[in-house]
Amino acid sequence: MEGREVYSVKVRAGKRTYIFDVRATRNRDYYITITETRRDFSGEVSQKQKIFLYKEDFVKFQRALDQVISHVRTDLLPDYEYERPAPDSDERGSY
């Protein structure tokens, strides 16, 4: 059973939505869930995937994520305009 949600950030990216939730256990311990949902052509959620990230792994996870994003941005796709919205995303670039 998942813990109680205490904070949430939603990122809409075209047909995908990423949801970052901070959850609390009964013992006031905290962890993060990262959920990706994908919508089909009718707009219904067709796939949902979830990752549980525990506090003891926060630093390692963040370092690895920063490292792979940096590699893509600087070595693989340095000329890509990362700040512009993707063609199928919300024009506002909202979270």
C-alpha positions in Angstrom: 0.0 0.0 0.0 1.3 3.4 -0.9 1.8 6.2 1.6 0.0 9.4 1.8 0.8 12.0 -0.8 2.3 15.2 0.7 3.6 17.0 -2.4 3.2 16.6 -6.2 4.5 18.0 -9.4 3.0 17.1 -12.8 4.8 17.5 -16.1 2.7 17.3 -19.3 4.7 16.3 -22.4 2.5 15.6 -25.3 0.8 12.3 -24.9 2.9 11.6 -21.8 2.5 12.9 -18.3 5.1 12.5 -15.6 4.0 12.8 -12.0 6.5 13.3 -9.2 4.9 12.6 -5.8 6.4 12.8 -2.4 4.7 10.3 -0.1 4.8 9.7 3.6 4.7 6.5 5.5 2.9 6.1 8.8 6.3 6.5 10.6 6.8 9.9 8.8 9.4 8.6 6.5 9.4 10.0 2.9 9.9 8.6 -0.5 9.3 9.7 -4.1 7.2 8.0 -6.8 7.7 8.8 -10.4 4.8 7.9 -12.6 4.6 8.0 -16.4 1.3 7.8 -18.0 0.7 7.6 -21.8 -2.5 8.3 -23.6 -3.8 6.5 -26.7 -5.5 8.2 -29.7 -8.8 8.4 -27.8 -7.2 10.2 -24.9 -7.6 7.3 -22.5 -4.6 6.3 -20.4 -3.2 3.2 -22.1 0.0 2.7 -20.1 1.1 3.6 -16.6 4.6 2.9 -15.1 5.8 3.8 -11.7 9.2 4.0 -10.0 9.7 4.1 -6.2 12.7 6.1 -5.1 13.8 5.8 -1.5 15.7 8.5 0.5 18.8 6.5 0.7 19.1 6.5 -3.1 18.2 10.2 -3.7 21.8 11.4 -4.2 22.9 8.5 -6.3 19.7 8.8 -8.5 20.1 12.6 -8.9 23.8 12.3 -9.8 23.2 9.5 -12.4 20.3 11.5 -13.9 22.3 14.7 -14.1 25.2 12.7 -15.7 23.1 11.1 -18.4 21.3 14.4 -19.2 24.5 16.3 -19.4 26.0 13.6 -21.7 23.0 13.9 -24.1 23.0 17.7 -24.0 26.7 18.3 -24.4 28.0 15.2 -26.3 25.1 13.7 -28.3 22.8 16.6 -29.1 24.6 19.9 -28.3 22.6 21.8 -31.0 19.2 20.8 -29.9 17.1 23.7 -28.5 16.1 22.2 -25.1 14.0 25.2 -23.9 11.6 25.1 -26.8 8.4 23.0 -26.5 8.3 19.6 -28.3 6.0 19.6 -31.3 3.4 17.5 -29.5 3.6 19.3 -26.1 1.5 21.9 -24.5 2.7 25.3 -26.0 2.9 26.8 -22.5 5.5 24.2 -21.6 3.6 23.9 -18.3 4.3 21.5 -15.5 
